[in-house]
Amino acid sequence: MELLNSSGKSMEQVERDLGIGNGCLARWRSELSIASTTEAGLRPPDAQMVIRELRRELQVVREERDILKKAIAIFSRAKP
């Protein structure tokens, strides 16, 4: 990546100079970007979306649990 950034050449030209396949540098750059954001405590957008959905689902489950607890308390007192 340093060679790509410092050379001023296009990605395709650097790939040809190094004898690597087309698209390798782009893929490596993408992987490096994801790894660095994860290490910095940031998450890729897909992971953030999954976390958001799971938090919503957890909130719904907690509300359902609380309702069931209240129902059990009411029905346990109402015995004849």
PDB file with one MODEL, atoms N, CA, C and O in Angstrom:
MODEL        1
ATOM      1  N   MET A   1       0.822  -1.185   0.000  1.00  0.00           N
ATOM      2  CA  MET A   1       0.000   0.000   0.000  1.00  0.00           C
ATOM      3  C   MET A   1       0.872   1.258   0.000  1.00  0.00           C
ATOM      4  O   MET A   1       0.525   2.261  -0.622  1.00  0.00           O
ATOM      5  N   GLU A   2       1.997   1.195   0.696  1.00  0.00           N
ATOM      6  CA  GLU A   2       2.891   2.354   0.708  1.00  0.00           C
ATOM      7  C   GLU A   2       3.402   2.660  -0.691  1.00  0.00           C
ATOM      8  O   GLU A   2       3.487   3.823  -1.087  1.00  0.00           O
ATOM      9  N   LEU A   3       3.741   1.619  -1.436  1.00  0.00           N
ATOM     10  CA  LEU A   3       4.225   1.812  -2.803  1.00  0.00           C
ATOM     11  C   LEU A   3       3.146   2.466  -3.660  1.00  0.00           C
ATOM     12  O   LEU A   3       3.437   3.361  -4.454  1.00  0.00           O
ATOM     13  N   LEU A   4       1.924   2.028  -3.504  1.00  0.00           N
ATOM     14  CA  LEU A   4       0.816   2.595  -4.268  1.00  0.00           C
ATOM     15  C   LEU A   4       0.626   4.063  -3.910  1.00  0.00           C
ATOM     16  O   LEU A   4       0.452   4.902  -4.794  1.00  0.00           O
ATOM     17  N   ASN A   5       0.659   4.374  -2.623  1.00  0.00           N
ATOM     18  CA  ASN A   5       0.430   5.749  -2.180  1.00  0.00           C
ATOM     19  C   ASN A   5       1.580   6.685  -2.549  1.00  0.00           C
ATOM     20  O   ASN A   5       1.348   7.848  -2.880  1.00  0.00           O
ATOM     21  N   SER A   6       2.804   6.193  -2.495  1.00  0.00           N
ATOM     22  CA  SER A   6       3.959   7.076  -2.705  1.00  0.00           C
ATOM     23  C   SER A   6       4.415   7.163  -4.162  1.00  0.00           C
ATOM     24  O   SER A   6       5.106   8.113  -4.532  1.00  0.00           O
ATOM     25  N   SER A   7       4.047   6.202  -4.983  1.00  0.00           N
ATOM     26  CA  SER A   7       4.580   6.171  -6.355  1.00  0.00           C
ATOM     27  C   SER A   7       3.871   7.124  -7.303  1.00  0.00           C
ATOM     28  O   SER A   7       4.463   7.574  -8.284  1.00  0.00           O
ATOM     29  N   GLY A   8       2.625   7.433  -7.027  1.00  0.00           N
ATOM     30  CA  GLY A   8       1.864   8.273  -7.947  1.00  0.00           C
ATOM     31  C   GLY A   8       1.359   7.507  -9.154  1.00  0.00           C
ATOM     32  O   GLY A   8       0.755   8.094 -10.052  1.00  0.00           O
ATOM     33  N   LYS A   9       1.598   6.205  -9.188  1.00  0.00           N
ATOM     34  CA  LYS A   9       1.140   5.368 -10.298  1.00  0.00           C
ATOM     35  C   LYS A   9      -0.284   4.895 -10.030  1.00  0.00           C
ATOM     36  O   LYS A   9      -0.773   4.929  -8.901  1.00  0.00           O
ATOM     37  N   SER A  10      -0.926   4.457 -11.095  1.00  0.00           N
ATOM     38  CA  SER A  10      -2.266   3.899 -10.942  1.00  0.00           C
ATOM     39  C   SER A  10      -2.171   2.525 -10.276  1.00  0.00           C
ATOM     40  O   SER A  10      -1.115   1.893 -10.263  1.00  0.00           O
ATOM     41  N   MET A  11      -3.284   2.091  -9.735  1.00  0.00           N
ATOM     42  CA  MET A  11      -3.322   0.790  -9.075  1.00  0.00           C
ATOM     43  C   MET A  11      -2.976  -0.321 -10.067  1.00  0.00           C
ATOM     44  O   MET A  11      -2.249  -1.255  -9.729  1.00  0.00           O
ATOM     45  N   GLU A  12      -3.494  -0.218 -11.284  1.00  0.00           N
ATOM     46  CA  GLU A  12      -3.228  -1.229 -12.303  1.00  0.00           C
ATOM     47  C   GLU A  12      -1.741  -1.292 -12.647  1.00  0.00           C
ATOM     48  O   GLU A  12      -1.184  -2.375 -12.830  1.00  0.00           O
ATOM     49  N   GLN A  13      -1.104  -0.122 -12.733  1.00  0.00           N
ATOM     50  CA  GLN A  13       0.320  -0.080 -13.070  1.00  0.00           C
ATOM     51  C   GLN A  13       1.157  -0.703 -11.956  1.00  0.00           C
ATOM     52  O   GLN A  13       2.099  -1.445 -12.233  1.00  0.00           O
ATOM     53  N   VAL A  14       0.827  -0.412 -10.713  1.00  0.00           N
ATOM     54  CA  VAL A  14       1.566  -0.993  -9.583  1.00  0.00           C
ATOM     55  C   VAL A  14       1.375  -2.504  -9.566  1.00  0.00           C
ATOM     56  O   VAL A  14       2.320  -3.243  -9.292  1.00  0.00           O
ATOM     57  N   GLU A  15       0.161  -2.969  -9.857  1.00  0.00           N
ATOM     58  CA  GLU A  15      -0.084  -4.415  -9.910  1.00  0.00           C
ATOM     59  C   GLU A  15       0.767  -5.062 -11.004  1.00  0.00           C
ATOM     60  O   GLU A  15       1.347  -6.127 -10.789  1.00  0.00           O
ATOM     61  N   ARG A  16       0.843  -4.425 -12.174  1.00  0.00           N
ATOM     62  CA  ARG A  16       1.677  -4.959 -13.259  1.00  0.00           C
ATOM     63  C   ARG A  16       3.151  -4.963 -12.869  1.00  0.00           C
ATOM     64  O   ARG A  16       3.866  -5.930 -13.133  1.00  0.00           O
ATOM     65  N   ASP A  17       3.602  -3.881 -12.241  1.00  0.00           N
ATOM     66  CA  ASP A  17       5.012  -3.791 -11.828  1.00  0.00           C
ATOM     67  C   ASP A  17       5.369  -4.885 -10.827  1.00  0.00           C
ATOM     68  O   ASP A  17       6.469  -5.438 -10.861  1.00  0.00           O
ATOM     69  N   LEU A  18       4.431  -5.189  -9.939  1.00  0.00           N
ATOM     70  CA  LEU A  18       4.684  -6.206  -8.914  1.00  0.00           C
ATOM     71  C   LEU A  18       4.391  -7.621  -9.404  1.00  0.00           C
ATOM     72  O   LEU A  18       4.767  -8.596  -8.752  1.00  0.00           O
ATOM     73  N   GLY A  19       3.724  -7.736 -10.546  1.00  0.00           N
ATOM     74  CA  GLY A  19       3.405  -9.052 -11.094  1.00  0.00           C
ATOM     75  C   GLY A  19       2.285  -9.757 -10.352  1.00  0.00           C
ATOM     76  O   GLY A  19       2.267 -10.984 -10.263  1.00  0.00           O
ATOM     77  N   ILE A  20       1.352  -8.982  -9.819  1.00  0.00           N
ATOM     78  CA  ILE A  20       0.211  -9.582  -9.118  1.00  0.00           C
ATOM     79  C   ILE A  20      -1.046  -9.380  -9.948  1.00  0.00           C
ATOM     80  O   ILE A  20      -1.082  -8.541 -10.848  1.00  0.00           O
ATOM     81  N   GLY A  21      -2.066 -10.152  -9.639  1.00  0.00           N
ATOM     82  CA  GLY A  21      -3.291 -10.133 -10.418  1.00  0.00           C
ATOM     83  C   GLY A  21      -4.070  -8.839 -10.290  1.00  0.00           C
ATOM     84  O   GLY A  21      -3.933  -8.095  -9.318  1.00  0.00           O
ATOM     85  N   ASN A  22      -4.901  -8.588 -11.314  1.00  0.00           N
ATOM     86  CA  ASN A  22      -5.759  -7.407 -11.291  1.00  0.00           C
ATOM     87  C   ASN A  22      -6.731  -7.485 -10.121  1.00  0.00           C
ATOM     88  O   ASN A  22      -7.344  -8.526  -9.884  1.00  0.00           O
ATOM     89  N   GLY A  23      -6.866  -6.412  -9.410  1.00  0.00           N
ATOM     90  CA  GLY A  23      -7.811  -6.347  -8.301  1.00  0.00           C
ATOM     91  C   GLY A  23      -7.234  -6.731  -6.956  1.00  0.00           C
ATOM     92  O   GLY A  23      -7.882  -6.527  -5.930  1.00  0.00           O
ATOM     93  N   CYS A  24      -6.028  -7.284  -6.934  1.00  0.00           N
ATOM     94  CA  CYS A  24      -5.428  -7.693  -5.652  1.00  0.00           C
ATOM     95  C   CYS A  24      -5.231  -6.506  -4.721  1.00  0.00           C
ATOM     96  O   CYS A  24      -5.573  -6.576  -3.540  1.00  0.00           O
ATOM     97  N   LEU A  25      -4.684  -5.418  -5.247  1.00  0.00           N
ATOM     98  CA  LEU A  25      -4.428  -4.253  -4.396  1.00  0.00           C
ATOM     99  C   LEU A  25      -5.727  -3.661  -3.862  1.00  0.00           C
ATOM    100  O   LEU A  25      -5.789  -3.244  -2.705  1.00  0.00           O
ATOM    101  N   ALA A  26      -6.756  -3.620  -4.691  1.00  0.00           N
ATOM    102  CA  ALA A  26      -8.044  -3.090  -4.234  1.00  0.00           C
ATOM    103  C   ALA A  26      -8.602  -3.952  -3.111  1.00  0.00           C
ATOM    104  O   ALA A  26      -9.106  -3.434  -2.115  1.00  0.00           O
ATOM    105  N   ARG A  27      -8.510  -5.269  -3.274  1.00  0.00           N
ATOM    106  CA  ARG A  27      -9.004  -6.178  -2.237  1.00  0.00           C
ATOM    107  C   ARG A  27      -8.191  -6.028  -0.960  1.00  0.00           C
ATOM    108  O   ARG A  27      -8.753  -5.996   0.134  1.00  0.00           O
ATOM    109  N   TRP A  28      -6.875  -5.938  -1.092  1.00  0.00           N
ATOM    110  CA  TRP A  28      -6.016  -5.787   0.088  1.00  0.00           C
ATOM    111  C   TRP A  28      -6.296  -4.466   0.796  1.00  0.00           C
ATOM    112  O   TRP A  28      -6.315  -4.405   2.026  1.00  0.00           O
ATOM    113  N   ARG A  29      -6.513  -3.404   0.011  1.00  0.00           N
ATOM    114  CA  ARG A  29      -6.820  -2.098   0.605  1.00  0.00           C
ATOM    115  C   ARG A  29      -8.130  -2.180   1.390  1.00  0.00           C
ATOM    116  O   ARG A  29      -8.230  -1.651   2.497  1.00  0.00           O
ATOM    117  N   SER A  30      -9.119  -2.835   0.818  1.00  0.00           N
ATOM    118  CA  SER A  30     -10.405  -2.992   1.489  1.00  0.00           C
ATOM    119  C   SER A  30     -10.257  -3.783   2.783  1.00  0.00           C
ATOM    120  O   SER A  30     -10.806  -3.399   3.815  1.00  0.00           O
ATOM    121  N   GLU A  31      -9.516  -4.890   2.727  1.00  0.00           N
ATOM    122  CA  GLU A  31      -9.302  -5.707   3.924  1.00  0.00           C
ATOM    123  C   GLU A  31      -8.538  -4.934   4.988  1.00  0.00           C
ATOM    124  O   GLU A  31      -8.838  -5.050   6.176  1.00  0.00           O
ATOM    125  N   LEU A  32      -7.564  -4.154   4.573  1.00  0.00           N
ATOM    126  CA  LEU A  32      -6.788  -3.345   5.508  1.00  0.00           C
ATOM    127  C   LEU A  32      -7.666  -2.285   6.155  1.00  0.00           C
ATOM    128  O   LEU A  32      -7.535  -2.013   7.349  1.00  0.00           O
ATOM    129  N   SER A  33      -8.548  -1.693   5.386  1.00  0.00           N
ATOM    130  CA  SER A  33      -9.453  -0.670   5.907  1.00  0.00           C
ATOM    131  C   SER A  33     -10.389  -1.257   6.949  1.00  0.00           C
ATOM    132  O   SER A  33     -10.600  -0.654   8.001  1.00  0.00           O
ATOM    133  N   ILE A  34     -10.955  -2.430   6.670  1.00  0.00           N
ATOM    134  CA  ILE A  34     -11.859  -3.086   7.618  1.00  0.00           C
ATOM    135  C   ILE A  34     -11.107  -3.468   8.881  1.00  0.00           C
ATOM    136  O   ILE A  34     -11.611  -3.270   9.987  1.00  0.00           O
ATOM    137  N   ALA A  35      -9.902  -4.015   8.727  1.00  0.00           N
ATOM    138  CA  ALA A  35      -9.112  -4.419   9.889  1.00  0.00           C
ATOM    139  C   ALA A  35      -8.751  -3.223  10.750  1.00  0.00           C
ATOM    140  O   ALA A  35      -8.809  -3.310  11.976  1.00  0.00           O
ATOM    141  N   SER A  36      -8.382  -2.111  10.137  1.00  0.00           N
ATOM    142  CA  SER A  36      -7.976  -0.950  10.927  1.00  0.00           C
ATOM    143  C   SER A  36      -9.163  -0.322  11.638  1.00  0.00           C
ATOM    144  O   SER A  36      -9.006   0.158  12.761  1.00  0.00           O
ATOM    145  N   THR A  37     -10.357  -0.304  11.023  1.00  0.00           N
ATOM    146  CA  THR A  37     -11.517   0.261  11.712  1.00  0.00           C
ATOM    147  C   THR A  37     -11.958  -0.637  12.846  1.00  0.00           C
ATOM    148  O   THR A  37     -12.414  -0.145  13.878  1.00  0.00           O
ATOM    149  N   THR A  38     -11.833  -1.947  12.678  1.00  0.00           N
ATOM    150  CA  THR A  38     -12.197  -2.873  13.745  1.00  0.00           C
ATOM    151  C   THR A  38     -11.235  -2.731  14.912  1.00  0.00           C
ATOM    152  O   THR A  38     -11.660  -2.745  16.068  1.00  0.00           O
ATOM    153  N   GLU A  39      -9.945  -2.594  14.629  1.00  0.00           N
ATOM    154  CA  GLU A  39      -8.956  -2.424  15.693  1.00  0.00           C
ATOM    155  C   GLU A  39      -9.156  -1.109  16.423  1.00  0.00           C
ATOM    156  O   GLU A  39      -8.880  -1.033  17.621  1.00  0.00           O
ATOM    157  N   ALA A  40      -9.619  -0.086  15.752  1.00  0.00           N
ATOM    158  CA  ALA A  40      -9.812   1.222  16.365  1.00  0.00           C
ATOM    159  C   ALA A  40     -11.102   1.285  17.164  1.00  0.00           C
ATOM    160  O   ALA A  40     -11.446   2.340  17.696  1.00  0.00           O
ATOM    161  N   GLY A  41     -11.821   0.176  17.257  1.00  0.00           N
ATOM    162  CA  GLY A  41     -13.068   0.157  18.010  1.00  0.00           C
ATOM    163  C   GLY A  41     -14.280   0.463  17.161  1.00  0.00           C
ATOM    164  O   GLY A  41     -15.397   0.504  17.676  1.00  0.00           O
ATOM    165  N   LEU A  42     -14.088   0.676  15.886  1.00  0.00           N
ATOM    166  CA  LEU A  42     -15.200   0.925  14.986  1.00  0.00           C
ATOM    167  C   LEU A  42     -15.584  -0.382  14.324  1.00  0.00           C
ATOM    168  O   LEU A  42     -14.784  -1.315  14.255  1.00  0.00           O
ATOM    169  N   ARG A  43     -16.800  -0.442  13.844  1.00  0.00           N
ATOM    170  CA  ARG A  43     -17.269  -1.668  13.212  1.00  0.00           C
ATOM    171  C   ARG A  43     -17.709  -1.365  11.788  1.00  0.00           C
ATOM    172  O   ARG A  43     -18.148  -0.253  11.495  1.00  0.00           O
ATOM    173  N   PRO A  44     -17.595  -2.340  10.910  1.00  0.00           N
ATOM    174  CA  PRO A  44     -18.107  -2.151   9.552  1.00  0.00           C
ATOM    175  C   PRO A  44     -19.611  -1.881   9.592  1.00  0.00           C
ATOM    176  O   PRO A  44     -20.287  -2.316  10.524  1.00  0.00           O
ATOM    177  N   PRO A  45     -20.138  -1.182   8.608  1.00  0.00           N
ATOM    178  CA  PRO A  45     -21.561  -0.828   8.605  1.00  0.00           C
ATOM    179  C   PRO A  45     -22.503  -2.019   8.759  1.00  0.00           C
ATOM    180  O   PRO A  45     -23.528  -1.900   9.429  1.00  0.00           O
ATOM    181  N   ASP A  46     -22.181  -3.164   8.153  1.00  0.00           N
ATOM    182  CA  ASP A  46     -23.058  -4.327   8.278  1.00  0.00           C
ATOM    183  C   ASP A  46     -23.137  -4.792   9.722  1.00  0.00           C
ATOM    184  O   ASP A  46     -24.217  -5.140  10.200  1.00  0.00           O
ATOM    185  N   ALA A  47     -22.021  -4.803  10.417  1.00  0.00           N
ATOM    186  CA  ALA A  47     -22.005  -5.230  11.814  1.00  0.00           C
ATOM    187  C   ALA A  47     -22.798  -4.251  12.669  1.00  0.00           C
ATOM    188  O   ALA A  47     -23.500  -4.666  13.591  1.00  0.00           O
ATOM    189  N   GLN A  48     -22.696  -2.963  12.380  1.00  0.00           N
ATOM    190  CA  GLN A  48     -23.452  -1.970  13.134  1.00  0.00           C
ATOM    191  C   GLN A  48     -24.947  -2.186  12.945  1.00  0.00           C
ATOM    192  O   GLN A  48     -25.719  -2.045  13.894  1.00  0.00           O
ATOM    193  N   MET A  49     -25.359  -2.525  11.732  1.00  0.00           N
ATOM    194  CA  MET A  49     -26.770  -2.766  11.461  1.00  0.00           C
ATOM    195  C   MET A  49     -27.257  -3.997  12.224  1.00  0.00           C
ATOM    196  O   MET A  49     -28.355  -3.981  12.781  1.00  0.00           O
ATOM    197  N   VAL A  50     -26.466  -5.048  12.255  1.00  0.00           N
ATOM    198  CA  VAL A  50     -26.834  -6.265  12.979  1.00  0.00           C
ATOM    199  C   VAL A  50     -26.944  -5.969  14.468  1.00  0.00           C
ATOM    200  O   VAL A  50     -27.882  -6.424  15.122  1.00  0.00           O
ATOM    201  N   ILE A  51     -26.007  -5.219  15.004  1.00  0.00           N
ATOM    202  CA  ILE A  51     -26.044  -4.866  16.426  1.00  0.00           C
ATOM    203  C   ILE A  51     -27.301  -4.060  16.737  1.00  0.00           C
ATOM    204  O   ILE A  51     -27.953  -4.301  17.753  1.00  0.00           O
ATOM    205  N   ARG A  52     -27.645  -3.111  15.878  1.00  0.00           N
ATOM    206  CA  ARG A  52     -28.846  -2.295  16.078  1.00  0.00           C
ATOM    207  C   ARG A  52     -30.097  -3.177  16.101  1.00  0.00           C
ATOM    208  O   ARG A  52     -30.955  -3.011  16.968  1.00  0.00           O
ATOM    209  N   GLU A  53     -30.202  -4.112  15.153  1.00  0.00           N
ATOM    210  CA  GLU A  53     -31.355  -5.017  15.101  1.00  0.00           C
ATOM    211  C   GLU A  53     -31.421  -5.903  16.342  1.00  0.00           C
ATOM    212  O   GLU A  53     -32.500  -6.118  16.894  1.00  0.00           O
ATOM    213  N   LEU A  54     -30.286  -6.413  16.778  1.00  0.00           N
ATOM    214  CA  LEU A  54     -30.267  -7.271  17.963  1.00  0.00           C
ATOM    215  C   LEU A  54     -30.662  -6.503  19.217  1.00  0.00           C
ATOM    216  O   LEU A  54     -31.323  -7.055  20.098  1.00  0.00           O
ATOM    217  N   ARG A  55     -30.269  -5.249  19.307  1.00  0.00           N
ATOM    218  CA  ARG A  55     -30.672  -4.430  20.462  1.00  0.00           C
ATOM    219  C   ARG A  55     -32.178  -4.213  20.472  1.00  0.00           C
ATOM    220  O   ARG A  55     -32.812  -4.269  21.526  1.00  0.00           O
ATOM    221  N   ARG A  56     -32.751  -3.964  19.295  1.00  0.00           N
ATOM    222  CA  ARG A  56     -34.216  -3.812  19.211  1.00  0.00           C
ATOM    223  C   ARG A  56     -34.910  -5.100  19.640  1.00  0.00           C
ATOM    224  O   ARG A  56     -35.869  -5.074  20.412  1.00  0.00           O
ATOM    225  N   GLU A  57     -34.420  -6.218  19.135  1.00  0.00           N
ATOM    226  CA  GLU A  57     -35.013  -7.511  19.479  1.00  0.00           C
ATOM    227  C   GLU A  57     -34.888  -7.783  20.975  1.00  0.00           C
ATOM    228  O   GLU A  57     -35.825  -8.292  21.590  1.00  0.00           O
ATOM    229  N   LEU A  58     -33.754  -7.454  21.559  1.00  0.00           N
ATOM    230  CA  LEU A  58     -33.558  -7.643  22.991  1.00  0.00           C
ATOM    231  C   LEU A  58     -34.553  -6.807  23.785  1.00  0.00           C
ATOM    232  O   LEU A  58     -35.096  -7.281  24.784  1.00  0.00           O
ATOM    233  N   GLN A  59     -34.801  -5.574  23.358  1.00  0.00           N
ATOM    234  CA  GLN A  59     -35.762  -4.715  24.049  1.00  0.00           C
ATOM    235  C   GLN A  59     -37.162  -5.328  24.007  1.00  0.00           C
ATOM    236  O   GLN A  59     -37.872  -5.309  25.012  1.00  0.00           O
ATOM    237  N   VAL A  60     -37.560  -5.864  22.871  1.00  0.00           N
ATOM    238  CA  VAL A  60     -38.879  -6.497  22.744  1.00  0.00           C
ATOM    239  C   VAL A  60     -38.974  -7.705  23.667  1.00  0.00           C
ATOM    240  O   VAL A  60     -39.987  -7.887  24.343  1.00  0.00           O
ATOM    241  N   VAL A  61     -37.946  -8.520  23.703  1.00  0.00           N
ATOM    242  CA  VAL A  61     -37.948  -9.717  24.551  1.00  0.00           C
ATOM    243  C   VAL A  61     -38.018  -9.325  26.021  1.00  0.00           C
ATOM    244  O   VAL A  61     -38.709  -9.982  26.798  1.00  0.00           O
ATOM    245  N   ARG A  62     -37.322  -8.277  26.413  1.00  0.00           N
ATOM    246  CA  ARG A  62     -37.380  -7.817  27.810  1.00  0.00           C
ATOM    247  C   ARG A  62     -38.787  -7.341  28.171  1.00  0.00           C
ATOM    248  O   ARG A  62     -39.283  -7.626  29.261  1.00  0.00           O
ATOM    249  N   GLU A  63     -39.427  -6.613  27.251  1.00  0.00           N
ATOM    250  CA  GLU A  63     -40.791  -6.154  27.507  1.00  0.00           C
ATOM    251  C   GLU A  63     -41.744  -7.339  27.643  1.00  0.00           C
ATOM    252  O   GLU A  63     -42.597  -7.348  28.530  1.00  0.00           O
ATOM    253  N   GLU A  64     -41.605  -8.332  26.773  1.00  0.00           N
ATOM    254  CA  GLU A  64     -42.449  -9.526  26.863  1.00  0.00           C
ATOM    255  C   GLU A  64     -42.223 -10.249  28.185  1.00  0.00           C
ATOM    256  O   GLU A  64     -43.178 -10.709  28.812  1.00  0.00           O
ATOM    257  N   ARG A  65     -40.980 -10.353  28.610  1.00  0.00           N
ATOM    258  CA  ARG A  65     -40.656 -11.001  29.879  1.00  0.00           C
ATOM    259  C   ARG A  65     -41.314 -10.264  31.043  1.00  0.00           C
ATOM    260  O   ARG A  65     -41.882 -10.892  31.936  1.00  0.00           O
ATOM    261  N   ASP A  66     -41.239  -8.938  31.033  1.00  0.00           N
ATOM    262  CA  ASP A  66     -41.835  -8.154  32.113  1.00  0.00           C
ATOM    263  C   ASP A  66     -43.352  -8.329  32.159  1.00  0.00           C
ATOM    264  O   ASP A  66     -43.940  -8.410  33.237  1.00  0.00           O
ATOM    265  N   ILE A  67     -43.978  -8.386  30.995  1.00  0.00           N
ATOM    266  CA  ILE A  67     -45.430  -8.604  30.943  1.00  0.00           C
ATOM    267  C   ILE A  67     -45.778  -9.970  31.517  1.00  0.00           C
ATOM    268  O   ILE A  67     -46.738 -10.091  32.278  1.00  0.00           O
ATOM    269  N   LEU A  68     -45.018 -10.993  31.167  1.00  0.00           N
ATOM    270  CA  LEU A  68     -45.276 -12.338  31.689  1.00  0.00           C
ATOM    271  C   LEU A  68     -45.076 -12.395  33.205  1.00  0.00           C
ATOM    272  O   LEU A  68     -45.837 -13.068  33.900  1.00  0.00           O
ATOM    273  N   LYS A  69     -44.079 -11.710  33.718  1.00  0.00           N
ATOM    274  CA  LYS A  69     -43.862 -11.670  35.169  1.00  0.00           C
ATOM    275  C   LYS A  69     -45.064 -11.057  35.874  1.00  0.00           C
ATOM    276  O   LYS A  69     -45.508 -11.564  36.903  1.00  0.00           O
ATOM    277  N   LYS A  70     -45.592  -9.964  35.320  1.00  0.00           N
ATOM    278  CA  LYS A  70     -46.755  -9.306  35.912  1.00  0.00           C
ATOM    279  C   LYS A  70     -47.981 -10.210  35.840  1.00  0.00           C
ATOM    280  O   LYS A  70     -48.766 -10.268  36.785  1.00  0.00           O
ATOM    281  N   ALA A  71     -48.147 -10.913  34.728  1.00  0.00           N
ATOM    282  CA  ALA A  71     -49.287 -11.820  34.583  1.00  0.00           C
ATOM    283  C   ALA A  71     -49.204 -12.946  35.598  1.00  0.00           C
ATOM    284  O   ALA A  71     -50.221 -13.317  36.185  1.00  0.00           O
ATOM    285  N   ILE A  72     -48.032 -13.491  35.817  1.00  0.00           N
ATOM    286  CA  ILE A  72     -47.859 -14.561  36.805  1.00  0.00           C
ATOM    287  C   ILE A  72     -48.204 -14.046  38.193  1.00  0.00           C
ATOM    288  O   ILE A  72     -48.864 -14.741  38.965  1.00  0.00           O
ATOM    289  N   ALA A  73     -47.767 -12.843  38.514  1.00  0.00           N
ATOM    290  CA  ALA A  73     -48.060 -12.263  39.827  1.00  0.00           C
ATOM    291  C   ALA A  73     -49.563 -12.072  40.006  1.00  0.00           C
ATOM    292  O   ALA A  73     -50.092 -12.344  41.084  1.00  0.00           O
ATOM    293  N   ILE A  74     -50.250 -11.614  38.983  1.00  0.00           N
ATOM    294  CA  ILE A  74     -51.697 -11.386  39.069  1.00  0.00           C
ATOM    295  C   ILE A  74     -52.439 -12.706  39.214  1.00  0.00           C
ATOM    296  O   ILE A  74     -53.319 -12.824  40.066  1.00  0.00           O
ATOM    297  N   PHE A  75     -52.103 -13.700  38.400  1.00  0.00           N
ATOM    298  CA  PHE A  75     -52.811 -14.976  38.452  1.00  0.00           C
ATOM    299  C   PHE A  75     -52.483 -15.767  39.705  1.00  0.00           C
ATOM    300  O   PHE A  75     -53.312 -16.566  40.141  1.00  0.00           O
ATOM    301  N   SER A  76     -51.313 -15.584  40.305  1.00  0.00           N
ATOM    302  CA  SER A  76     -50.998 -16.302  41.545  1.00  0.00           C
ATOM    303  C   SER A  76     -51.804 -15.752  42.708  1.00  0.00           C
ATOM    304  O   SER A  76     -52.134 -16.508  43.622  1.00  0.00           O
ATOM    305  N   ARG A  77     -52.128 -14.483  42.712  1.00  0.00           N
ATOM    306  CA  ARG A  77     -52.917 -13.887  43.800  1.00  0.00           C
ATOM    307  C   ARG A  77     -54.396 -14.196  43.643  1.00  0.00           C
ATOM    308  O   ARG A  77     -55.118 -14.196  44.640  1.00  0.00           O
ATOM    309  N   ALA A  78     -54.861 -14.448  42.477  1.00  0.00           N
ATOM    310  CA  ALA A  78     -56.292 -14.590  42.216  1.00  0.00           C
ATOM    311  C   ALA A  78     -56.813 -15.993  42.461  1.00  0.00           C
ATOM    312  O   ALA A  78     -57.874 -16.337  41.942  1.00  0.00           O
ATOM    313  N   LYS A  79     -56.114 -16.821  43.230  1.00  0.00           N
ATOM    314  CA  LYS A  79     -56.599 -18.181  43.499  1.00  0.00           C
ATOM    315  C   LYS A  79     -57.730 -18.126  44.524  1.00  0.00           C
ATOM    316  O   LYS A  79     -57.642 -17.385  45.503  1.00  0.00           O
ATOM    317  N   PRO A  80     -58.804 -18.915  44.304  1.00  0.00           N
ATOM    318  CA  PRO A  80     -59.955 -18.906  45.241  1.00  0.00           C
ATOM    319  C   PRO A  80     -59.675 -19.573  46.563  1.00  0.00           C
ATOM    320  O   PRO A  80     -60.553 -19.630  47.424  1.00  0.00           O
TER     321      PRO A  80
ENDMDL
END
